[in-house]
């Protein structure tokens, strides 16, 4: 059996559209690491889209599912955990991700985010709110918690996937 590359998890956090899923897929390809895409697992387990979970059960219910999944993942190693954008807002979640993970914050300007999310319709917080001022405002509200949770920060504007991953590996 191959030796595990990292004896911790790489936990990717950041605003919607910051590139967490894209970079996860890249790390999976390069390092053959297992990826936990939190939104995807939650949607699969509930057999519902994220939008339908929000609509049917409300945001708090979704947030509890996130916390439970995060706790479950901290018993593992050598995983890439791609968090939903709201995960670092709960203090408990940050404690959990820090137990066994190197927390990597991906950032991007509101204009870049808007460009990346404009054609996606499974982000209930952004539906009907796809404007630079709305994104900038929500980003500002989250900034402090994102920064406090992060061990490593990487700006993603105007960088290729490869450049972002190279920077990440150097900083790990
Ligand atoms: C959310 C981000 C989404 C998803 C949900 C809520 C948020 O994930 O978890 O729509 O509160 O920022 P992505 O960051 O993968 O878009």
Backbone and ligand atoms as CSV (ligand in chain L), in Angstrom:
chain,resi,resn,atom,element,x,y,z
A,1,UNK,N,N,0.840,-1.206,0.000
A,1,UNK,CA,C,0.000,0.000,0.000
A,1,UNK,C,C,0.875,1.257,0.000
A,2,UNK,N,N,0.524,2.199,-0.842
A,2,UNK,CA,C,1.316,3.431,-0.947
A,2,UNK,C,C,1.276,4.211,0.360
A,3,UNK,N,N,2.420,4.833,0.680
A,3,UNK,CA,C,2.475,5.660,1.883
A,3,UNK,C,C,1.608,6.898,1.674
A,4,UNK,N,N,0.958,7.289,2.732
A,4,UNK,CA,C,0.130,8.488,2.597
A,4,UNK,C,C,1.028,9.718,2.508
A,5,UNK,N,N,0.680,10.619,1.613
A,5,UNK,CA,C,1.508,11.789,1.339
A,5,UNK,C,C,1.501,12.766,2.514
A,6,UNK,N,N,0.333,13.051,3.037
A,6,UNK,CA,C,0.200,14.022,4.119
A,6,UNK,C,C,-0.421,13.332,5.330
A,7,UNK,N,N,0.092,13.634,6.518
A,7,UNK,CA,C,-0.548,13.037,7.699
A,7,UNK,C,C,-1.566,14.012,8.303
A,8,UNK,N,N,-2.061,14.871,7.453
A,8,UNK,CA,C,-3.148,15.775,7.849
A,8,UNK,C,C,-4.067,15.954,6.634
A,9,UNK,N,N,-5.154,16.654,6.842
A,9,UNK,CA,C,-6.053,16.973,5.724
A,9,UNK,C,C,-5.757,18.375,5.209
A,10,UNK,N,N,-5.964,18.565,3.936
A,10,UNK,CA,C,-5.913,19.915,3.378
A,10,UNK,C,C,-7.356,20.412,3.309
A,11,UNK,N,N,-7.642,21.453,4.074
A,11,UNK,CA,C,-9.018,21.950,4.164
A,11,UNK,C,C,-9.109,23.260,3.395
A,12,UNK,N,N,-9.879,23.273,2.338
A,12,UNK,CA,C,-10.011,24.476,1.512
A,12,UNK,C,C,-11.246,25.259,1.925
A,13,UNK,N,N,-11.018,26.535,2.254
A,13,UNK,CA,C,-12.135,27.416,2.603
A,13,UNK,C,C,-12.100,28.656,1.712
A,14,UNK,N,N,-13.203,29.398,1.725
A,14,UNK,CA,C,-13.259,30.629,0.944
A,14,UNK,C,C,-14.663,30.863,0.434
A,15,UNK,N,N,-14.856,32.039,-0.089
A,15,UNK,CA,C,-16.157,32.466,-0.583
A,15,UNK,C,C,-16.607,31.569,-1.744
A,16,UNK,N,N,-17.919,31.557,-1.977
A,16,UNK,CA,C,-18.445,30.859,-3.158
A,16,UNK,C,C,-17.694,31.336,-4.401
A,17,UNK,N,N,-17.261,30.416,-5.216
A,17,UNK,CA,C,-16.564,30.793,-6.437
A,17,UNK,C,C,-15.098,31.150,-6.257
A,18,UNK,N,N,-14.561,30.919,-5.058
A,18,UNK,CA,C,-13.138,31.231,-4.840
A,18,UNK,C,C,-12.219,30.201,-5.495
A,19,UNK,N,N,-12.785,29.055,-5.870
A,19,UNK,CA,C,-11.988,28.047,-6.572
A,19,UNK,C,C,-11.727,26.779,-5.772
A,20,UNK,N,N,-12.449,26.590,-4.686
A,20,UNK,CA,C,-12.212,25.419,-3.816
A,20,UNK,C,C,-12.384,24.093,-4.569
A,21,UNK,N,N,-13.468,23.984,-5.312
A,21,UNK,CA,C,-13.736,22.724,-6.012
A,21,UNK,C,C,-12.732,22.489,-7.136
A,22,UNK,N,N,-12.407,23.540,-7.840
A,22,UNK,CA,C,-11.455,23.429,-8.950
A,22,UNK,C,C,-10.090,22.988,-8.437
A,23,UNK,N,N,-9.633,23.626,-7.365
A,23,UNK,CA,C,-8.311,23.294,-6.829
A,23,UNK,C,C,-8.327,21.893,-6.205
A,24,UNK,N,N,-9.434,21.513,-5.619
A,24,UNK,CA,C,-9.560,20.149,-5.083
A,24,UNK,C,C,-9.357,19.109,-6.175
A,25,UNK,N,N,-10.019,19.338,-7.292
A,25,UNK,CA,C,-9.906,18.396,-8.406
A,25,UNK,C,C,-8.467,18.324,-8.905
A,26,UNK,N,N,-7.800,19.446,-8.914
A,26,UNK,CA,C,-6.410,19.502,-9.355
A,26,UNK,C,C,-5.524,18.702,-8.392
A,27,UNK,N,N,-5.723,18.905,-7.083
A,27,UNK,CA,C,-4.928,18.178,-6.083
A,27,UNK,C,C,-5.197,16.675,-6.176
A,28,UNK,N,N,-6.435,16.344,-6.471
A,28,UNK,CA,C,-6.798,14.933,-6.624
A,28,UNK,C,C,-6.017,14.309,-7.779
A,29,UNK,N,N,-5.935,15.040,-8.868
A,29,UNK,CA,C,-5.228,14.538,-10.045
A,29,UNK,C,C,-3.726,14.442,-9.787
A,30,UNK,N,N,-3.163,15.476,-9.179
A,30,UNK,CA,C,-1.711,15.528,-9.019
A,30,UNK,C,C,-1.231,14.582,-7.923
A,31,UNK,N,N,-1.918,14.551,-6.805
A,31,UNK,CA,C,-1.447,13.779,-5.655
A,31,UNK,C,C,-2.242,12.504,-5.397
A,32,UNK,N,N,-3.217,12.221,-6.243
A,32,UNK,CA,C,-4.091,11.060,-6.031
A,32,UNK,C,C,-4.691,11.064,-4.628
A,33,UNK,N,N,-5.047,12.254,-4.164
A,33,UNK,CA,C,-5.685,12.360,-2.846
A,33,UNK,C,C,-7.199,12.223,-3.007
A,34,UNK,N,N,-7.814,11.729,-1.953
A,34,UNK,CA,C,-9.269,11.636,-1.973
A,34,UNK,C,C,-9.864,13.016,-1.688
A,35,UNK,N,N,-10.903,13.363,-2.400
A,35,UNK,CA,C,-11.531,14.674,-2.204
A,35,UNK,C,C,-12.899,14.513,-1.555
A,36,UNK,N,N,-13.114,15.299,-0.522
A,36,UNK,CA,C,-14.440,15.382,0.086
A,36,UNK,C,C,-15.033,16.721,-0.312
A,37,UNK,N,N,-15.964,16.673,-1.201
A,37,UNK,CA,C,-16.662,17.886,-1.643
A,37,UNK,C,C,-17.900,17.980,-0.756
A,38,UNK,N,N,-17.839,18.833,0.255
A,38,UNK,CA,C,-18.889,18.803,1.286
A,38,UNK,C,C,-20.297,18.976,0.732
A,39,UNK,N,N,-20.474,19.985,-0.111
A,39,UNK,CA,C,-21.812,20.220,-0.688
A,39,UNK,C,C,-22.334,18.992,-1.428
A,40,UNK,N,N,-21.428,18.368,-2.158
A,40,UNK,CA,C,-21.834,17.227,-2.977
A,40,UNK,C,C,-22.256,16.048,-2.105
A,41,UNK,N,N,-21.483,15.808,-1.042
A,41,UNK,CA,C,-21.810,14.686,-0.157
A,41,UNK,C,C,-23.128,14.941,0.573
A,42,UNK,N,N,-23.297,16.188,1.021
A,42,UNK,CA,C,-24.550,16.534,1.714
A,42,UNK,C,C,-25.737,16.357,0.769
A,43,UNK,N,N,-25.595,16.840,-0.446
A,43,UNK,CA,C,-26.688,16.722,-1.424
A,43,UNK,C,C,-26.983,15.251,-1.726
A,44,UNK,N,N,-25.924,14.444,-1.859
A,44,UNK,CA,C,-26.116,13.013,-2.146
A,44,UNK,C,C,-26.831,12.313,-1.000
A,45,UNK,N,N,-26.367,12.598,0.214
A,45,UNK,CA,C,-26.953,11.918,1.373
A,45,UNK,C,C,-28.416,12.291,1.578
A,46,UNK,N,N,-28.749,13.532,1.250
A,46,UNK,CA,C,-30.136,13.986,1.418
A,46,UNK,C,C,-30.974,13.710,0.164
A,47,UNK,N,N,-30.302,13.247,-0.882
A,47,UNK,CA,C,-30.957,13.086,-2.192
A,47,UNK,C,C,-31.703,14.356,-2.613
A,48,UNK,N,N,-31.074,15.493,-2.368
A,48,UNK,CA,C,-31.671,16.788,-2.723
A,48,UNK,C,C,-30.565,17.739,-3.148
A,49,UNK,N,N,-30.922,18.717,-3.959
A,49,UNK,CA,C,-29.939,19.756,-4.276
A,49,UNK,C,C,-29.768,20.660,-3.056
A,50,UNK,N,N,-28.685,21.436,-3.033
A,50,UNK,CA,C,-28.456,22.377,-1.925
A,50,UNK,C,C,-29.616,23.377,-1.863
A,51,UNK,N,N,-30.054,23.851,-3.018
A,51,UNK,CA,C,-31.177,24.802,-3.047
A,51,UNK,C,C,-32.424,24.191,-2.422
A,52,UNK,N,N,-32.712,22.930,-2.737
A,52,UNK,CA,C,-33.904,22.278,-2.173
A,52,UNK,C,C,-33.774,22.056,-0.667
A,53,UNK,N,N,-32.569,21.760,-0.198
A,53,UNK,CA,C,-32.366,21.597,1.256
A,53,UNK,C,C,-32.654,22.923,1.965
A,54,UNK,N,N,-32.125,24.016,1.418
A,54,UNK,CA,C,-32.364,25.344,2.007
A,54,UNK,C,C,-33.869,25.642,2.022
A,55,UNK,N,N,-34.515,25.362,0.899
A,55,UNK,CA,C,-35.922,25.721,0.749
A,55,UNK,C,C,-36.812,24.864,1.653
A,56,UNK,N,N,-36.492,23.587,1.742
A,56,UNK,CA,C,-37.360,22.664,2.486
A,56,UNK,C,C,-37.112,22.716,3.982
A,57,UNK,N,N,-35.838,22.713,4.376
A,57,UNK,CA,C,-35.503,22.579,5.808
A,57,UNK,C,C,-34.900,23.837,6.420
A,58,UNK,N,N,-34.474,24.781,5.585
A,58,UNK,CA,C,-33.894,26.020,6.091
A,58,UNK,C,C,-32.379,25.950,6.218
A,59,UNK,N,N,-31.791,27.121,6.372
A,59,UNK,CA,C,-30.322,27.212,6.382
A,59,UNK,C,C,-29.715,26.541,7.612
A,60,UNK,N,N,-30.331,26.696,8.788
A,60,UNK,CA,C,-29.738,26.125,10.005
A,60,UNK,C,C,-29.584,24.610,9.904
A,61,UNK,N,N,-30.591,23.985,9.325
A,61,UNK,CA,C,-30.546,22.529,9.139
A,61,UNK,C,C,-29.340,22.156,8.256
A,62,UNK,N,N,-29.168,22.909,7.177
A,62,UNK,CA,C,-28.028,22.677,6.285
A,62,UNK,C,C,-26.708,22.882,7.040
A,63,UNK,N,N,-26.660,23.923,7.869
A,63,UNK,CA,C,-25.434,24.209,8.629
A,63,UNK,C,C,-25.114,23.087,9.609
A,64,UNK,N,N,-26.133,22.470,10.193
A,64,UNK,CA,C,-25.907,21.334,11.092
A,64,UNK,C,C,-25.348,20.136,10.324
A,65,UNK,N,N,-25.847,19.933,9.123
A,65,UNK,CA,C,-25.322,18.837,8.296
A,65,UNK,C,C,-23.843,19.076,7.999
A,66,UNK,N,N,-23.493,20.337,7.739
A,66,UNK,CA,C,-22.084,20.676,7.481
A,66,UNK,C,C,-21.221,20.352,8.701
A,67,UNK,N,N,-21.687,20.778,9.870
A,67,UNK,CA,C,-20.903,20.546,11.088
A,67,UNK,C,C,-20.701,19.050,11.319
A,68,UNK,N,N,-21.758,18.273,11.176
A,68,UNK,CA,C,-21.655,16.830,11.404
A,68,UNK,C,C,-20.685,16.172,10.426
A,69,UNK,N,N,-20.728,16.594,9.177
A,69,UNK,CA,C,-19.838,16.014,8.173
A,69,UNK,C,C,-18.382,16.375,8.471
A,70,UNK,N,N,-18.174,17.598,8.875
A,70,UNK,CA,C,-16.819,18.054,9.183
A,70,UNK,C,C,-16.236,17.250,10.352
A,71,UNK,N,N,-17.031,17.018,11.369
A,71,UNK,CA,C,-16.583,16.233,12.519
A,71,UNK,C,C,-16.215,14.815,12.067
A,72,UNK,N,N,-17.062,14.262,11.220
A,72,UNK,CA,C,-16.818,12.914,10.692
A,72,UNK,C,C,-15.475,12.853,9.946
A,73,UNK,N,N,-15.143,13.899,9.217
A,73,UNK,CA,C,-13.934,13.903,8.381
A,73,UNK,C,C,-12.638,14.080,9.179
A,74,UNK,N,N,-12.733,14.606,10.375
A,74,UNK,CA,C,-11.505,14.865,11.126
A,74,UNK,C,C,-10.854,13.606,11.668
A,75,UNK,N,N,-11.519,12.466,11.533
A,75,UNK,CA,C,-10.874,11.215,11.935
A,75,UNK,C,C,-10.023,10.667,10.789
A,76,UNK,N,N,-10.046,11.313,9.649
A,76,UNK,CA,C,-9.305,10.835,8.476
A,76,UNK,C,C,-8.055,11.680,8.234
A,77,UNK,N,N,-7.207,11.185,7.335
A,77,UNK,CA,C,-5.972,11.897,6.966
A,77,UNK,C,C,-5.793,11.874,5.463
A,78,UNK,N,N,-4.925,12.771,4.985
A,78,UNK,CA,C,-4.558,12.763,3.565
A,78,UNK,C,C,-5.754,12.979,2.639
A,79,UNK,N,N,-6.708,13.769,3.119
A,79,UNK,CA,C,-7.872,14.067,2.303
A,79,UNK,C,C,-7.829,15.546,1.929
A,80,UNK,N,N,-8.432,15.866,0.810
A,80,UNK,CA,C,-8.708,17.261,0.509
A,80,UNK,C,C,-10.167,17.490,0.882
A,81,UNK,N,N,-10.403,18.388,1.800
A,81,UNK,CA,C,-11.780,18.689,2.194
A,81,UNK,C,C,-12.152,20.047,1.622
A,82,UNK,N,N,-13.058,20.034,0.674
A,82,UNK,CA,C,-13.504,21.265,0.035
A,82,UNK,C,C,-14.786,21.705,0.739
A,83,UNK,N,N,-14.658,22.752,1.555
A,83,UNK,CA,C,-15.787,23.186,2.404
A,83,UNK,C,C,-16.749,24.065,1.622
A,84,UNK,N,N,-18.002,24.048,1.998
A,84,UNK,CA,C,-18.936,25.060,1.503
A,84,UNK,C,C,-18.498,26.417,2.041
A,85,UNK,N,N,-18.835,27.468,1.319
A,85,UNK,CA,C,-18.358,28.806,1.665
A,85,UNK,C,C,-18.712,29.273,3.071
A,86,UNK,N,N,-19.809,28.757,3.643
A,86,UNK,CA,C,-20.243,29.238,4.954
A,86,UNK,C,C,-19.649,28.475,6.128
A,87,UNK,N,N,-18.915,27.415,5.861
A,87,UNK,CA,C,-18.434,26.531,6.935
A,87,UNK,C,C,-17.615,27.255,8.018
A,88,UNK,N,N,-16.699,28.154,7.676
A,88,UNK,CA,C,-15.882,28.786,8.741
A,88,UNK,C,C,-16.654,29.794,9.605
A,89,UNK,N,N,-17.923,30.033,9.285
A,89,UNK,CA,C,-18.698,31.005,10.075
A,89,UNK,C,C,-19.042,30.464,11.455
A,90,UNK,N,N,-19.062,29.159,11.605
A,90,UNK,CA,C,-19.342,28.576,12.922
A,90,UNK,C,C,-18.031,28.278,13.627
A,91,UNK,N,N,-17.939,28.773,14.839
A,91,UNK,CA,C,-16.709,28.584,15.615
A,91,UNK,C,C,-16.374,27.102,15.795
A,92,UNK,N,N,-17.409,26.316,16.064
A,92,UNK,CA,C,-17.224,24.873,16.251
A,92,UNK,C,C,-16.574,24.237,15.007
A,93,UNK,N,N,-16.988,24.690,13.845
A,93,UNK,CA,C,-16.441,24.130,12.608
A,93,UNK,C,C,-14.947,24.428,12.477
A,94,UNK,N,N,-14.577,25.628,12.885
A,94,UNK,CA,C,-13.169,26.019,12.774
A,94,UNK,C,C,-12.328,25.165,13.733
A,95,UNK,N,N,-12.829,24.952,14.920
A,95,UNK,CA,C,-12.132,24.088,15.883
A,95,UNK,C,C,-11.950,22.700,15.278
A,96,UNK,N,N,-12.992,22.179,14.676
A,96,UNK,CA,C,-12.928,20.831,14.093
A,96,UNK,C,C,-11.930,20.767,12.944
A,97,UNK,N,N,-11.969,21.750,12.054
A,97,UNK,CA,C,-11.081,21.670,10.880
A,97,UNK,C,C,-9.613,21.834,11.265
A,98,UNK,N,N,-9.368,22.525,12.373
A,98,UNK,CA,C,-7.984,22.751,12.796
A,98,UNK,C,C,-7.391,21.538,13.510
A,99,UNK,N,N,-8.237,20.625,13.971
A,99,UNK,CA,C,-7.752,19.458,14.719
A,99,UNK,C,C,-6.780,18.640,13.898
A,100,UNK,N,N,-7.090,18.493,12.635
A,100,UNK,CA,C,-6.336,17.555,11.814
A,100,UNK,C,C,-6.107,18.101,10.419
A,101,UNK,N,N,-6.261,19.410,10.261
A,101,UNK,CA,C,-6.189,19.952,8.907
A,101,UNK,C,C,-5.339,21.193,8.800
A,102,UNK,N,N,-4.738,21.358,7.635
A,102,UNK,CA,C,-4.060,22.594,7.280
A,102,UNK,C,C,-5.098,23.402,6.516
A,103,UNK,N,N,-5.463,24.566,7.049
A,103,UNK,CA,C,-6.595,25.306,6.477
A,103,UNK,C,C,-6.100,26.331,5.449
A,104,UNK,N,N,-6.552,26.175,4.234
A,104,UNK,CA,C,-6.108,27.016,3.125
A,104,UNK,C,C,-7.273,27.895,2.658
A,105,UNK,N,N,-7.077,29.211,2.770
A,105,UNK,CA,C,-8.102,30.165,2.331
A,105,UNK,C,C,-7.814,30.622,0.913
A,106,UNK,N,N,-8.761,30.415,0.014
A,106,UNK,CA,C,-8.651,30.932,-1.346
A,106,UNK,C,C,-9.461,32.219,-1.423
A,107,UNK,N,N,-8.853,33.261,-1.974
A,107,UNK,CA,C,-9.560,34.541,-2.076
A,107,UNK,C,C,-9.653,34.982,-3.542
A,108,UNK,N,N,-10.625,35.834,-3.806
A,108,UNK,CA,C,-10.765,36.443,-5.128
A,108,UNK,C,C,-11.571,37.724,-4.962
A,109,UNK,N,N,-11.393,38.636,-5.887
A,109,UNK,CA,C,-12.140,39.892,-5.857
A,109,UNK,C,C,-13.610,39.627,-6.193
A,110,UNK,N,N,-14.517,40.489,-5.695
A,110,UNK,CA,C,-15.940,40.307,-5.995
A,110,UNK,C,C,-16.226,40.198,-7.500
A,111,UNK,N,N,-15.526,40.978,-8.305
A,111,UNK,CA,C,-15.737,40.932,-9.760
A,111,UNK,C,C,-15.399,39.545,-10.314
A,112,UNK,N,N,-14.308,38.988,-9.812
A,112,UNK,CA,C,-13.889,37.649,-10.256
A,112,UNK,C,C,-14.917,36.610,-9.816
A,113,UNK,N,N,-15.377,36.753,-8.568
A,113,UNK,CA,C,-16.369,35.812,-8.040
A,113,UNK,C,C,-17.631,35.848,-8.906
A,114,UNK,N,N,-18.104,37.059,-9.185
A,114,UNK,CA,C,-19.331,37.202,-9.976
A,114,UNK,C,C,-19.187,36.500,-11.322
A,115,UNK,N,N,-18.072,36.690,-11.927
A,115,UNK,CA,C,-17.793,36.062,-13.208
A,115,UNK,C,C,-17.846,34.537,-13.123
A,116,UNK,N,N,-17.327,34.010,-12.023
A,116,UNK,CA,C,-17.259,32.550,-11.881
A,116,UNK,C,C,-18.603,31.924,-11.505
A,117,UNK,N,N,-19.466,32.696,-10.811
A,117,UNK,CA,C,-20.720,32.083,-10.316
A,117,UNK,C,C,-21.943,32.422,-11.170
A,118,UNK,N,N,-21.770,33.300,-12.153
A,118,UNK,CA,C,-22.967,33.864,-12.789
A,118,UNK,C,C,-23.864,32.827,-13.469
A,119,UNK,N,N,-23.302,31.745,-13.964
A,119,UNK,CA,C,-24.136,30.763,-14.662
A,119,UNK,C,C,-24.548,29.576,-13.785
A,120,UNK,N,N,-24.214,29.631,-12.501
A,120,UNK,CA,C,-24.562,28.526,-11.591
A,120,UNK,C,C,-25.847,28.867,-10.841
A,121,UNK,N,N,-26.729,27.888,-10.675
A,121,UNK,CA,C,-28.008,28.172,-10.010
A,121,UNK,C,C,-28.248,27.304,-8.784
A,122,UNK,N,N,-27.187,26.719,-8.226
A,122,UNK,CA,C,-27.386,25.938,-6.993
A,122,UNK,C,C,-26.663,26.587,-5.808
A,123,UNK,N,N,-26.705,27.925,-5.789
A,123,UNK,CA,C,-26.173,28.657,-4.629
A,123,UNK,C,C,-27.282,29.585,-4.126
A,124,UNK,N,N,-28.123,29.058,-3.225
A,124,UNK,CA,C,-29.319,29.816,-2.821
A,124,UNK,C,C,-29.020,31.213,-2.294
A,125,UNK,N,N,-27.883,31.420,-1.657
A,125,UNK,CA,C,-27.594,32.751,-1.113
A,125,UNK,C,C,-27.342,33.782,-2.215
A,126,UNK,N,N,-27.010,33.307,-3.402
A,126,UNK,CA,C,-26.693,34.238,-4.491
A,126,UNK,C,C,-27.810,34.382,-5.518
A,127,UNK,N,N,-28.805,33.511,-5.462
A,127,UNK,CA,C,-29.885,33.603,-6.455
A,127,UNK,C,C,-30.597,34.956,-6.313
A,128,UNK,N,N,-30.693,35.690,-7.368
A,128,UNK,CA,C,-31.301,37.019,-7.329
A,128,UNK,C,C,-30.381,38.081,-6.736
A,129,UNK,N,N,-29.184,37.678,-6.356
A,129,UNK,CA,C,-28.235,38.621,-5.733
A,129,UNK,C,C,-26.895,38.648,-6.454
A,130,UNK,N,N,-26.898,38.337,-7.704
A,130,UNK,CA,C,-25.620,38.253,-8.404
A,130,UNK,C,C,-25.180,39.631,-8.883
A,131,UNK,N,N,-24.699,40.407,-7.916
A,131,UNK,CA,C,-24.157,41.736,-8.212
A,131,UNK,C,C,-22.865,41.906,-7.414
A,132,UNK,N,N,-21.998,42.785,-7.925
A,132,UNK,CA,C,-20.736,43.038,-7.230
A,132,UNK,C,C,-20.974,43.601,-5.818
A,133,UNK,N,N,-21.875,44.592,-5.637
A,133,UNK,CA,C,-22.068,45.120,-4.270
A,133,UNK,C,C,-22.557,44.054,-3.281
A,134,UNK,N,N,-23.483,43.183,-3.697
A,134,UNK,CA,C,-23.963,42.144,-2.775
A,134,UNK,C,C,-22.830,41.201,-2.389
A,135,UNK,N,N,-22.075,40.780,-3.376
A,135,UNK,CA,C,-20.969,39.853,-3.114
A,135,UNK,C,C,-19.917,40.523,-2.225
A,136,UNK,N,N,-19.602,41.780,-2.551
A,136,UNK,CA,C,-18.591,42.514,-1.761
A,136,UNK,C,C,-19.039,42.648,-0.307
A,137,UNK,N,N,-20.324,42.891,-0.102
A,137,UNK,CA,C,-20.856,43.074,1.245
A,137,UNK,C,C,-20.810,41.775,2.055
A,138,UNK,N,N,-21.251,40.684,1.446
A,138,UNK,CA,C,-21.227,39.386,2.150
A,138,UNK,C,C,-19.782,38.956,2.411
A,139,UNK,N,N,-18.928,39.239,1.464
A,139,UNK,CA,C,-17.507,38.901,1.612
A,139,UNK,C,C,-16.902,39.658,2.799
A,140,UNK,N,N,-17.265,40.939,2.886
A,140,UNK,CA,C,-16.756,41.769,3.973
A,140,UNK,C,C,-17.233,41.239,5.333
A,141,UNK,N,N,-18.479,40.798,5.381
A,141,UNK,CA,C,-19.028,40.248,6.626
A,141,UNK,C,C,-18.302,38.982,7.043
A,142,UNK,N,N,-17.758,38.265,6.086
A,142,UNK,CA,C,-17.121,36.982,6.382
A,142,UNK,C,C,-15.608,37.079,6.525
A,143,UNK,N,N,-15.058,38.192,6.122
A,143,UNK,CA,C,-13.608,38.311,5.990
A,143,UNK,C,C,-12.840,37.902,7.249
A,144,UNK,N,N,-13.288,38.477,8.369
A,144,UNK,CA,C,-12.548,38.265,9.609
A,144,UNK,C,C,-12.494,36.778,9.994
A,145,UNK,N,N,-13.616,36.114,9.847
A,145,UNK,CA,C,-13.669,34.694,10.226
A,145,UNK,C,C,-12.867,33.818,9.269
A,146,UNK,N,N,-12.917,34.157,8.002
A,146,UNK,CA,C,-12.095,33.425,7.034
A,146,UNK,C,C,-10.614,33.570,7.377
A,147,UNK,N,N,-10.212,34.803,7.632
A,147,UNK,CA,C,-8.793,35.064,7.900
A,147,UNK,C,C,-8.344,34.375,9.182
A,148,UNK,N,N,-9.203,34.412,10.202
A,148,UNK,CA,C,-8.847,33.814,11.489
A,148,UNK,C,C,-8.711,32.300,11.384
A,149,UNK,N,N,-9.503,31.689,10.509
A,149,UNK,CA,C,-9.464,30.231,10.381
A,149,UNK,C,C,-8.247,29.757,9.582
A,150,UNK,N,N,-7.702,30.650,8.722
A,150,UNK,CA,C,-6.715,30.217,7.725
A,150,UNK,C,C,-5.301,30.058,8.270
A,151,UNK,N,N,-4.636,28.986,7.865
A,151,UNK,CA,C,-3.187,28.841,8.085
A,151,UNK,C,C,-2.424,29.409,6.892
A,152,UNK,N,N,-3.041,29.320,5.735
A,152,UNK,CA,C,-2.408,29.734,4.482
A,152,UNK,C,C,-3.451,30.512,3.681
A,153,UNK,N,N,-3.023,31.629,3.057
A,153,UNK,CA,C,-3.957,32.401,2.224
A,153,UNK,C,C,-3.406,32.487,0.804
A,154,UNK,N,N,-4.236,32.211,-0.166
A,154,UNK,CA,C,-3.808,32.290,-1.565
A,154,UNK,C,C,-4.814,33.105,-2.375
A,155,UNK,N,N,-4.324,34.155,-3.009
A,155,UNK,CA,C,-5.168,34.937,-3.923
A,155,UNK,C,C,-5.277,34.181,-5.237
A,156,UNK,N,N,-6.469,34.135,-5.792
A,156,UNK,CA,C,-6.641,33.336,-7.009
A,156,UNK,C,C,-6.933,34.168,-8.256
A,157,UNK,N,N,-7.109,35.486,-8.100
A,157,UNK,CA,C,-7.376,36.313,-9.283
A,157,UNK,C,C,-6.201,36.204,-10.263
A,158,UNK,N,N,-6.511,36.061,-11.508
A,158,UNK,CA,C,-5.482,36.085,-12.569
A,158,UNK,C,C,-4.390,35.037,-12.397
A,159,UNK,N,N,-4.692,33.913,-11.768
A,159,UNK,CA,C,-3.692,32.839,-11.679
A,159,UNK,C,C,-4.274,31.575,-12.289
A,160,UNK,N,N,-3.414,30.779,-12.878
A,160,UNK,CA,C,-3.874,29.498,-13.414
A,160,UNK,C,C,-4.003,28.495,-12.270
A,161,UNK,N,N,-4.706,27.395,-12.542
A,161,UNK,CA,C,-4.826,26.334,-11.533
A,161,UNK,C,C,-3.443,25.850,-11.104
A,162,UNK,N,N,-2.570,25.698,-12.081
A,162,UNK,CA,C,-1.232,25.203,-11.784
A,162,UNK,C,C,-0.481,26.163,-10.868
A,163,UNK,N,N,-0.582,27.456,-11.166
A,163,UNK,CA,C,0.102,28.462,-10.316
A,163,UNK,C,C,-0.443,28.439,-8.888
A,164,UNK,N,N,-1.749,28.303,-8.773
A,164,UNK,CA,C,-2.359,28.268,-7.439
A,164,UNK,C,C,-1.877,27.027,-6.679
A,165,UNK,N,N,-1.837,25.907,-7.355
A,165,UNK,CA,C,-1.402,24.665,-6.698
A,165,UNK,C,C,0.073,24.701,-6.331
A,166,UNK,N,N,0.883,25.286,-7.189
A,166,UNK,CA,C,2.316,25.418,-6.874
A,166,UNK,C,C,2.493,26.262,-5.616
A,167,UNK,N,N,1.759,27.357,-5.562
A,167,UNK,CA,C,1.840,28.236,-4.391
A,167,UNK,C,C,1.373,27.495,-3.136
A,168,UNK,N,N,0.318,26.746,-3.289
A,168,UNK,CA,C,-0.218,25.980,-2.158
A,168,UNK,C,C,0.806,24.974,-1.640
A,169,UNK,N,N,1.396,24.234,-2.553
A,169,UNK,CA,C,2.351,23.190,-2.136
A,169,UNK,C,C,3.562,23.830,-1.457
A,170,UNK,N,N,4.022,24.973,-1.960
A,170,UNK,CA,C,5.156,25.669,-1.352
A,170,UNK,C,C,4.841,26.117,0.063
A,171,UNK,N,N,3.598,26.518,0.284
A,171,UNK,CA,C,3.228,27.072,1.585
A,171,UNK,C,C,2.798,26.017,2.603
A,172,UNK,N,N,2.588,24.798,2.146
A,172,UNK,CA,C,2.089,23.750,3.059
A,172,UNK,C,C,3.090,23.417,4.169
L,1,LIG,C1,C,-22.609,28.652,0.863
L,1,LIG,C2,C,-21.725,28.159,-0.071
L,1,LIG,C3,C,-22.044,27.021,-0.959
L,1,LIG,C4,C,-23.061,26.098,-0.294
L,1,LIG,C5,C,-24.264,26.873,0.156
L,1,LIG,C6,C,-23.921,28.005,1.122
L,1,LIG,C7,C,-22.218,29.819,1.681
L,1,LIG,O1,O,-20.850,26.314,-1.254
L,1,LIG,O2,O,-22.484,25.430,0.787
L,1,LIG,O3,O,-24.869,27.378,-0.994
L,1,LIG,O4,O,-22.859,30.090,2.715
L,1,LIG,O5,O,-21.231,30.498,1.303
L,1,LIG,P1,P,-19.692,26.825,-2.270
L,1,LIG,O6,O,-18.791,27.727,-1.509
L,1,LIG,O7,O,-19.013,25.571,-2.694
L,1,LIG,O8,O,-20.373,27.518,-3.384
